[in-house]
Amino acid sequence: MPMTRAAPRTAALRRTTRLAASAIATAVLLAFGAAGCADGGDGGADGGRSPMRDLAAQKPTWRACTAPPDAGAGGTAPSPLPDGTRWECAFMDAPLDYAEPGGETVELALIRAKARDQAQRIGSLVFNFGGPGGSGITGLPSFAADYESLRARYDLVSFDPRGVGRSEGVECLGDRALDAFFSQDATPDNAAEQETLRSELKQYAEACDENSGKMLPHVGTENAARDMDLMRQVLGDDKLYYFGISYGTELGGVYAHLFPRHVGRAVFDAVVDPTATAGEGALGQAKGFQLALGNFAQDCVDRGDACTLPGSTPAEIEQFVTALLDRLDRQPVDGIGDRKLTQTQAANGILQALYSKEYWPYLEQGLDEADGGNGALLLALSDSLNGRDENGNYNNLQAANAAINCVDDKQRFTLDQVKTRLPEFREASPVFGDLLGWGLLGCSQWPVPGTWEHPDVSAPGAPPILVIGTTGDPATPFEGAKAMARALGKGVGVEVTYRGEGHGAYNGGDACVKRVVDAYLLDGKVPASGTVCP
C-alpha cells in the first residue's frame, strides 16, 4: 500500500511513497544529454566518444541479491519468487551533475526478476513506488506478488533513486536524534513552541548539509528522470516501459516531458497533481485524509456494536479522535519501551493507517488502546511511516524525502505565511489541518534552493499513458488524475477511475483494474479514456 511523505519532519505529507505491507504488519505486530535538453543529444564529444555514450554502454554485473535489502536497517536478502526465480542486484553509474557528464558519478542500485517467458519478453518494466524517498530495492520484492502477471513478458525492475537507500543515500541525523525529532510537537500552540519547531527544522537542515551537502543539489526529480533514461539504455531497451505509483507518477510525468519519444507503455497509479504547488498539494492532502477518516468513521458506525470507538455518528467518532490528539498534546501516554506516544506520533500513526482500508482494524484498535493509556500500536504505525524498525534503526526514507522535495519545490514559507494559511487548512480538515499546515515550514531553512513551482509534464508526441485515480485516495486525491491526464496532453493521458478506497488501485484487489492494466501493458490494448472500475 502506497504512502505519502513530506519534507523535513513536521509530519506534513506532500508526496507519496508506499510502504511494503509486510513491513507495516511487522511494525504493527511486534536521456541524458546536457541539462535542459530533451530526447537526445550527448552533450559533447571526446575523440568521437562522449561521457554519456560511455555511461550508456556500461554493462551491469547482475548477481544474486545477498546484501540486506534495507540499507542501514538490517534484514535478509529477498526471498525467491514462487517459481524459484531469484532476485538479481546490480549497480550502474550516472553523472552526479548532468551538466558535467564527464565529471563525478553516483552509483545507483538496481534489482530485477527476469520474465518467465523470455521468448515473448517485451522488455524491462521499471517501477517507482513513490515517496519521494521510497526504496525500489525493498519495494519491488515486497509487492512482487501483485505484479506477477506482468512478469509473463517483462523483467520486473526497480531501483533506489539517487539519494535513496543503497544509491548513495542522503544522511541527516542519527537514530537517537531522529527519535527526538519525530516526537517533537509539530503543531505549536504558542510563540515558544513555534520557535522550538523552527530551531529543530534548522538543526535538521544543517545536519543534512553537513553529512550530504555534495548530493543535495543533485537529487531532484529531473535528475532522477534522466537517470531512468540512462537506465533504459543500460538495460538494452529502445523504450522505457514504466509503472509509477504515487510520487512515481510525478517522476514518470517529468520523464515523459523530457523524453516523449522514448516512452513505451506506461502506467501512473495514485496520481500526484502536477499542476499543484507545494502549498496546494498539502491542502489537497488535508482534504483527502479528512475524507478517508470520514469513510473510516462511517464504516465503524455501520458495524454497530462491533466497533469499539465511542460515537453513534461519523462526526462523533471524528470528535473523539480530535479530543484524543488534544489530550496527547498535553500528556503523552506510554508507547514502546521508554518511548511515549506524543500527539504528533499519534497523528502520523493515524495517517499511516488511512493509506489502506486493510489497516482500518489496526487504526480502530490503536485509537481505542491509546484512549486507555496504551500508545504502542499507534507508535508502531508512526514508526513504520518514518522508516524506523523495531531495533531503533532508521532507513533514509525521510532524509531522502526532505532532500528531494526541497530541491524540487521552489516555495519557502515563512512563519507568518503559515499562520495566515492555517484557517483554510483547519477548514479542510479539523483533525489534520494544523499538522499539514505547519508542515509547510519543512523546507523553510533548507540549504539548497528549489527548482519549480510545479513540474512540467506536457509530453506531446508521447504514446498513450494510463492515468489511474482512486475516488477514496487520501494521499493523492482523485482530482490529481484528471489534472495529470490533461497536463500530459491530448491523446497522451488516458484516464481510468477506480471507485474504491486506499492509495493505489492496481494492488487494491479489483479485478477490473487489473484486467485493464494487464491488457494494456501485456498486449498494448489502450482502454477508452474515462473507463470506470469496478
Residue pairs with C-beta under 8 A, 6 or more apart in sequence:
1 18
1 19
1 21
1 24
1 355
1 356
1 358
1 359
1 502
1 503
1 504
1 507
2 16
2 17
2 18
2 19
2 129
2 130
2 245
2 246
2 270
2 355
2 475
2 503
2 504
3 16
3 17
3 18
3 19
3 130
3 246
3 352
3 355
3 385
3 475
3 503
4 13
4 14
4 15
4 16
4 17
4 130
4 246
4 247
4 285
4 355
4 475
4 476
4 503
5 13
5 14
5 15
5 16
5 17
5 131
5 132
5 133
5 385
5 397
5 398
5 401
6 12
6 13
6 14
6 15
6 282
6 401
6 402
6 405
6 439
6 442
7 14
7 401
7 402
7 405
7 406
7 409
7 439
7 442
7 443
7 446
8 201
8 204
8 205
8 208
8 398
8 402
8 406
8 442
8 443
8 446
9 181
9 182
9 184
9 186
9 204
9 386
9 398
9 402
9 442
10 184
10 186
10 197
10 201
10 344
10 435
10 438
10 439
10 441
10 442
11 186
11 344
11 347
11 348
11 351
11 435
11 436
11 439
12 282
12 435
12 436
12 438
12 439
12 440
12 442
13 282
13 285
13 289
13 351
13 436
13 439
13 475
14 278
14 281
14 282
14 285
14 405
14 409
14 439
14 442
15 130
15 131
15 132
15 246
15 247
15 250
15 272
15 281
15 401
15 405
16 130
16 131
16 245
16 246
16 247
16 270
16 272
16 475
16 476
16 503
17 129
17 130
17 131
17 132
17 133
17 134
17 246
17 247
17 397
17 401
18 129
18 130
18 134
18 139
18 143
18 245
18 246
18 270
18 355
18 503
18 504
19 134
19 352
19 355
19 384
19 385
20 138
20 139
20 142
20 143
21 142
21 143
21 356
21 358
22 142
23 138
23 142
23 384
24 352
24 359
24 381
24 384
26 390
27 380
27 381
27 383
27 384
27 389
27 390
28 359
28 362
28 377
28 380
28 381
28 384
30 380
30 390
31 37
31 38
31 39
31 40
31 41
31 226
31 229
31 230
31 258
31 259
31 262
32 42
32 43
32 52
32 55
32 56
32 95
32 98
32 101
32 226
32 229
32 230
33 40
33 41
33 42
33 43
33 52
33 98
33 226
34 41
34 43
34 44
34 98
34 99
34 101
35 97
35 98
35 99
35 222
37 43
38 257
38 258
38 259
38 260
39 258
39 259
39 260
39 261
39 262
42 50
42 52
42 53
42 101
43 50
43 51
43 52
43 98
43 101
44 50
44 51
44 101
44 102
46 102
50 101
51 95
51 101
51 102
52 95
52 101
52 230
55 93
55 94
55 95
55 101
55 105
55 230
55 234
56 230
56 233
56 234
58 92
58 93
58 234
59 234
60 90
60 91
60 92
60 110
60 234
61 90
61 91
62 88
62 89
62 90
62 112
63 88
63 89
63 90
64 77
64 86
64 87
64 88
64 89
65 77
65 78
65 86
65 87
65 88
65 89
65 111
65 137
66 77
67 77
67 89
67 166
68 74
68 75
68 76
68 77
69 75
69 76
69 77
69 78
69 135
69 137
69 138
69 141
70 135
70 137
70 138
70 165
70 389
70 395
71 135
71 137
71 160
71 165
71 166
71 169
71 395
71 396
72 169
72 393
72 394
72 395
72 396
73 387
73 389
73 391
73 393
73 394
73 395
74 389
74 391
74 393
77 87
78 87
78 111
78 141
79 141
80 86
80 87
81 87
81 113
81 144
81 148
81 151
82 148
83 116
85 113
85 114
85 116
85 151
86 113
87 111
87 112
87 113
87 141
88 111
88 112
88 113
88 114
89 109
89 110
89 111
89 137
90 109
90 110
90 112
91 107
91 108
91 109
91 110
92 107
92 108
92 110
92 230
92 231
92 234
93 105
93 106
93 107
93 108
94 105
94 106
94 108
94 162
94 226
94 227
94 230
95 101
95 102
95 103
95 104
95 105
95 106
96 103
96 104
96 105
96 106
96 214
96 215
96 218
97 103
97 104
97 218
98 223
98 226
106 162
106 167
106 168
106 215
106 218
107 167
107 168
108 159
108 160
108 161
108 162
108 167
108 227
108 231
109 137
109 159
109 160
109 165
109 166
109 167
110 157
110 158
110 159
110 231
111 136
111 137
111 140
111 141
111 157
111 158
111 159
112 124
112 155
112 156
112 157
112 158
113 140
113 144
113 151
113 155
113 156
114 155
115 121
115 122
115 151
115 152
115 153
115 154
115 155
115 156
116 151
116 152
117 152
117 153
120 152
120 153
121 153
121 154
121 155
122 153
122 154
122 241
122 522
123 154
123 155
123 235
123 237
123 238
123 239
123 241
123 264
124 154
124 155
124 157
124 232
124 235
124 237
124 241
125 147
125 150
125 154
125 155
125 156
125 157
125 241
125 242
125 243
125 521
126 157
126 158
126 159
126 228
126 231
126 232
126 235
126 240
126 241
126 242
126 243
127 136
127 139
127 140
127 147
127 156
127 157
127 158
127 242
127 243
127 244
127 245
127 248
128 134
128 136
128 158
128 159
128 161
128 242
128 243
128 244
128 245
128 247
128 248
128 251
128 252
129 136
129 139
129 140
129 143
129 158
129 245
129 246
129 248
130 244
130 245
130 246
130 247
130 248
130 270
131 164
131 246
131 247
131 397
131 400
131 401
131 404
132 161
132 164
132 221
132 247
132 251
132 400
132 401
132 404
132 405
133 163
133 164
133 396
133 397
133 398
133 399
133 400
133 401
133 404
134 164
134 247
134 397
135 160
135 164
135 165
135 166
135 395
135 397
136 158
136 159
136 160
136 161
137 158
137 159
137 160
137 165
137 166
138 165
139 158
140 156
140 157
140 158
143 507
144 156
146 506
146 507
147 156
147 243
147 506
149 514
149 518
149 522
150 156
150 243
150 518
150 521
150 522
152 522
153 522
154 241
154 521
155 235
157 235
159 167
159 227
159 231
160 166
160 167
160 169
161 167
161 219
161 224
161 227
161 251
161 400
161 404
162 168
162 215
162 218
162 219
162 223
162 224
162 227
163 169
163 170
163 212
163 215
163 219
163 400
163 403
163 404
164 170
164 396
164 397
164 400
165 395
165 396
165 400
168 215
169 396
169 399
169 400
170 208
170 211
170 212
170 215
170 216
170 219
170 396
170 399
170 400
170 402
170 403
171 208
171 211
171 212
171 396
171 399
172 204
172 207
172 208
172 211
172 212
172 396
172 399
172 402
173 181
173 204
173 207
173 399
175 388
175 392
175 393
175 394
176 392
177 207
178 386
178 388
178 394
178 398
179 339
179 388
179 392
181 200
181 204
182 344
182 345
182 348
182 382
182 386
182 388
183 339
183 340
183 342
183 344
183 345
184 196
184 197
184 200
184 342
184 344
185 193
185 196
185 197
185 329
185 342
185 343
185 344
186 197
186 344
186 347
186 435
186 438
186 439
187 329
187 343
187 344
187 434
187 435
187 438
188 194
188 196
188 197
188 438
189 329
194 415
197 438
197 441
198 415
198 441
198 444
198 445
201 441
201 442
201 444
201 445
202 445
204 402
205 445
205 446
205 447
206 447
208 216
208 399
208 402
208 403
208 447
209 216
209 447
212 399
212 403
213 447
215 403
216 403
216 407
216 447
216 448
217 407
217 448
219 400
219 403
219 404
219 407
220 404
220 407
220 408
220 451
221 250
221 251
221 254
221 404
221 408
221 455
222 254
222 258
222 451
224 251
224 254
224 404
225 251
225 254
225 255
225 258
225 259
226 258
228 240
228 242
228 251
228 255
229 240
229 255
229 258
229 259
229 262
232 239
232 240
232 262
237 264
238 264
239 262
239 263
239 264
239 265
240 255
240 259
240 262
240 263
240 264
240 266
241 264
241 265
241 266
241 521
242 252
242 255
242 263
242 264
242 265
242 266
242 267
243 266
243 267
243 269
243 506
243 521
244 250
244 251
244 252
244 266
244 267
244 268
244 269
245 269
245 270
245 504
245 506
246 269
246 270
246 272
246 475
246 476
246 503
246 504
247 272
248 268
249 268
249 269
249 270
249 271
249 272
249 467
249 476
249 484
250 272
250 274
250 455
250 457
252 266
252 268
252 465
253 268
253 272
253 274
253 455
253 457
253 459
253 484
253 487
253 488
254 455
254 456
254 457
255 263
256 263
256 266
256 457
256 459
256 462
256 465
256 488
256 492
257 455
257 456
257 457
257 458
257 459
260 459
260 460
260 461
260 462
261 461
261 462
263 459
263 462
263 463
263 465
264 463
265 463
265 520
265 521
265 524
266 465
266 466
267 465
267 466
267 468
267 506
267 517
267 520
267 521
268 465
268 466
268 467
268 468
268 481
268 484
269 468
269 504
269 505
269 506
270 468
270 469
270 470
270 473
270 475
270 476
270 503
270 504
270 505
271 467
271 468
271 469
271 476
271 480
271 481
271 483
271 484
272 281
272 476
272 480
272 484
273 280
273 281
273 284
273 476
273 477
273 479
273 480
273 483
273 484
274 454
274 455
274 456
274 457
274 480
274 483
274 484
274 487
275 454
275 483
275 487
276 284
276 454
276 480
276 483
277 409
277 411
277 453
277 454
278 405
278 409
278 411
278 440
278 443
279 411
279 413
279 421
279 440
282 425
282 436
282 437
282 439
282 440
283 424
283 425
283 428
283 436
284 477
284 479
284 480
285 436
285 474
285 475
285 477
286 425
286 428
286 429
286 432
286 433
286 436
286 437
287 428
287 429
287 477
288 473
288 474
288 475
288 476
288 477
289 351
289 354
289 429
289 431
289 432
289 436
289 474
289 475
290 428
290 429
290 430
290 431
290 432
290 433
291 472
291 474
291 477
292 354
292 472
292 474
292 501
293 318
293 321
293 350
293 354
293 431
293 432
294 314
294 318
295 472
295 501
296 354
296 360
296 363
296 364
297 311
297 314
297 315
297 317
297 318
298 314
299 360
300 307
300 309
300 311
300 314
300 317
300 364
301 307
301 311
301 312
301 313
301 314
301 317
307 364
308 364
308 365
308 368
309 317
309 320
309 364
309 367
309 368
310 316
310 317
310 320
311 317
311 319
311 320
318 430
318 431
320 367
320 371
321 350
321 367
321 431
322 430
322 431
324 346
324 367
324 370
324 371
325 343
325 346
325 347
325 431
326 343
328 341
328 342
328 343
328 346
328 370
328 375
329 342
329 343
332 340
332 341
332 342
332 343
332 375
333 340
333 341
333 370
333 373
333 374
333 375
334 340
334 341
334 373
334 374
334 375
334 376
335 341
335 345
335 375
335 376
335 379
336 376
336 379
336 380
336 383
339 379
340 375
341 349
341 370
341 375
341 376
341 378
341 379
341 382
344 435
345 375
345 378
345 379
345 382
346 370
346 375
346 378
346 379
346 382
347 432
347 435
348 381
348 382
348 385
348 386
349 366
349 377
349 378
349 379
349 380
349 381
349 382
349 385
350 363
350 366
350 367
350 378
350 381
350 431
351 385
351 432
351 474
352 359
352 381
352 382
352 384
352 385
353 359
353 360
353 362
353 363
353 366
353 381
354 363
354 474
355 474
355 475
355 502
355 503
356 501
356 502
356 503
357 501
357 502
358 502
359 381
362 377
362 381
363 381
365 377
366 377
366 378
366 381
367 378
369 375
369 376
369 377
369 378
370 377
370 378
383 389
383 390
386 394
386 397
386 398
387 394
387 395
387 396
387 397
387 398
388 394
389 395
402 442
402 443
402 446
405 442
405 443
406 442
406 443
406 446
406 448
406 450
407 446
407 448
407 449
407 450
407 451
408 450
408 451
408 452
408 455
409 443
409 450
409 451
409 452
410 449
410 450
410 451
410 452
410 453
411 440
411 443
411 450
411 453
412 443
412 444
412 446
412 450
413 421
413 440
413 441
413 443
413 444
414 444
415 441
417 440
418 437
418 438
418 440
418 441
421 437
421 440
422 433
422 434
422 437
422 438
425 433
425 434
425 436
425 437
426 433
426 434
426 437
427 433
429 436
443 450
457 484
457 487
457 488
458 487
458 488
458 489
459 465
459 488
459 489
459 492
460 489
460 492
462 488
462 489
462 492
463 492
464 491
464 492
464 493
464 494
464 526
465 488
465 492
465 493
465 494
466 494
466 496
466 516
466 517
466 520
466 526
466 527
467 481
467 484
467 485
467 488
467 493
467 494
467 495
467 496
468 481
468 496
468 497
468 498
468 505
468 506
468 513
468 517
469 478
469 479
469 480
469 481
469 482
469 495
469 496
469 497
469 498
469 505
470 478
470 497
470 498
470 500
470 501
470 502
470 503
470 504
470 505
470 508
471 478
471 497
471 498
471 499
471 500
472 478
472 500
472 501
472 502
473 502
473 503
473 504
474 503
475 503
476 503
478 497
481 495
481 496
481 497
482 495
484 493
485 492
485 493
485 494
485 495
485 529
486 493
487 493
493 529
494 526
494 527
494 529
495 529
495 530
495 531
496 505
496 513
496 516
496 527
496 531
496 532
496 533
497 530
497 531
497 532
497 533
498 505
498 508
498 510
498 512
498 513
498 533
498 534
499 532
499 533
499 534
500 508
500 510
500 534
501 508
502 508
505 513
505 533
506 513
506 514
506 517
510 533
510 534
511 534
512 533
512 534
513 533
513 534
516 527
516 531
516 533
519 525
519 527
520 526
520 527
